[in-house]
């Protein structure tokens, strides 16, 4: 898995690859000021929405 974060736009790009370095799926999401990342998960089969929470926030749910 590799990724980057643009601090100006607060957008995360994450890419998962297999052993042949072929992209299996990608995540792209924007982090809000509470730390939640909301975006889309894309694979050959389609696209789904996702939400990621920082560990500290998740433990308080």
Secondary structure, DSSP 8 states (H G I E B T S, - for coil): -EEEEETTTTEEEEEEE-TT--EEEEEEEEE-TTS-EEEEEEETTEEEEEEE--HHHHHT-
